Each structure stands twice: as C-alpha cells, then as structure tokens.
Amino acid sequence: MKYKTEITDSEILKKWLKFYLLTDALSLIGITLGGSFKNFYVIEHISMTLFLAPIFETIIVQLPLVAGLIKLKLKPIWIILLTSVIFSFLHIFSWGIMGGIALFYPLTMMTWCFYFFYTRCNWMIAFFTTTIIHMIFNLTALYCSTMIG
C-alpha cells in the first residue's frame, strides 16, 4: 500500500498509544470527579456505545468535516478545533451541556488523531485508528459508569 508520507508502523503505533493514553487518563480523572457518564445505563447502550457510535461518528462527522476543511485550506489547528467543537456540540443532545464540555478534550484528541493519520497516510487508516481509540474510550466510560452507579 502506498502512503502519502514515509512513516514506519512503529512510529504510528507510538503516536497512536500516546493519543489514547492521554485521552483515557484525562477521561478517567473527569469521570472520577463526577463527569458526564454517571447516568449511563450500561446494558442498554453497550452495542451502540462500543461499536455503532464510534464507526458512524467517524464516518459521518469527522471524515467529511476534516476532508472539507482541508479543501478550504484552513490551518491544521483550525481544522481540528472546528471539527472538535462541532463533534462536542453533537454530544450535547445526549449528554447535556456539561457532558459536551467534559467531552471536548477527548473528542479533540480523537479529531487530532484522525487529522494526523488522514494527512499522513490515508482515510482508511485514519478511520480505523480513530474508531479504535473511540471504542476504547467508550469502553473506559462504560467500565467507570459501573463503578459510579
């Protein structure tokens, strides 16, 4: 497979793990302090939260926004911030305003991950890495929600 730039698999893995660990550590702190997941119903939402939402949100929200904003020739910081704000805004409907604010940083990290791999590799790698990170983040949220009650 021919990529847009020369980057080794080990470099990709290192960057991917850093994105995830930082996002997950900060989400655990937020959840521990009474974050947006305390009213989460585990059994009813597992398939939606772990599988469907990460896949569809990456395809429907991040891919068109990042690709469209790149075509507008915006600077990377604006592409990432605009996409993250829109992505966070969409979560307000299910998590409320405080939930959208609490999710802004993790969603920014997911958007940054998507942008990174989209511009350096291709959309499929960006899709799979971001979806996996999103699934792991949601798994952490599900796990923590069982501890909060």
N, C-alpha and C positions, 0 to 999 in steps of 0.2 A: 504494500500500500504506500503510495507516495503522499507525504505530508507537506504542508506549506513551509515548514521550517525544520531544521535538523535539531531534534531534541530526543534524548535517549529515554527508554522506558523507565530507567531508574530515576531520572530527573522528574519525569511526570509523576511517578509514584510518590517521591519525596514531597513534591509540591501539593499533591492531592491529599496526602496524610496531614500536612501542616494545615491546610484549609479545614479539613474535617476536625482535627483535634482542637483548633482554636474555636471553631463554631460550637462544637459539642461542649467544651469546657465552659464557655460563656452561657450556653443554654442551661447547663446544669446549675450554674450559680443563680440564674434568673428563676428557674423552676424551684430551687430550694428556697428562695426568698419569696415564694408565692406568686410565681409567674402565671402566664396565661393558660396553663394546661390543667389547673386544679379542678375544673368542672368537666373533665374529659371522660366520656363513657367508653371504656376500653373494649368490651366485647363487640359493641355495635359498630365501631368505627375502624376495626383493625384492617380489613381489606382496603377500605377507602384511604386510610391514613398511610399505610405502609406501601401500597402498590399503585393504586389508581391516581391519587393526588400527585405524587412526585412525577409520574410519567406524563400525565396530562398538563400539569402546570409547566413543566419544562418545554413540552412541545407547543402548547398554546400561548404561554406568556413569554417565557424567556427567549425562545428561538426567534419568533417574529420581531420582538422588540429589539433585541441585540442586533439582529441582521439589518433591520430597518434603520436603526440609529447609526450603524456603521456606514450604511449607504449615504446617510446625511452628512457624513464626515465629521461627526462630533468627536471631541476628545474622549479617550477611554474613561476618564473619571466621570464625565457627564453621562456617558452611556450606562455605566454601572449604577450611578446614583439614580438616574431617571427610572431605569428598569427596577431597581430595588424599591423605590418609592411606590411605583405602580403595583409591584408584587406585594408589598406590605399593605397597601390600600385594599387590595382584593381580599386579604385575610381579615380585614375589619368586619366584614359581613358575618363571618363565622366566629371570630374571637373577640370582637368589640374593639374599641379604640385602643385601650391599654394593651390588648393582645397584639394588635398591629404594630404598636410602638415596640413592644417587647420582642417581636419577631424581626424587627428591622435589621439588626446586626446579622443574625444567622442568614436571613434572606439576601443580604448584601454579600456575604461570603459565598453563597451559592451562585449568585449572579456573577461575582468576580471569577469564580471557578469556571462557569460557563463561558464567559468572555475570554478567559485565558486559553482554554482549550479550543474554542471556536476560531480564534485568530491565529493560533499556532499549529493546530492540527486540522481538524475538520468538524463539521456539525455533529457527526455520529459519536465521536469521542467526547465532545462537549456534552452531548445528550446523556451518554452512559455514565460519565463521571459525575455529572451534576445530579442525575437521578439517583445514583447510588448514595451520594452524600445526603441527599434529601431523605431517602429511605432510612438511612442510619440515624439522622437527626430525629425523624419521626418515631423511630423505634425507641430512642432515648426518651423522648417525650412520653411515649406510652408506658415505658418502664417507670419513669418518675411519677406518672399520674397514679400508678398503683400504690406508690408509697404515700402520696399526699391524701388519697382517699376521695 
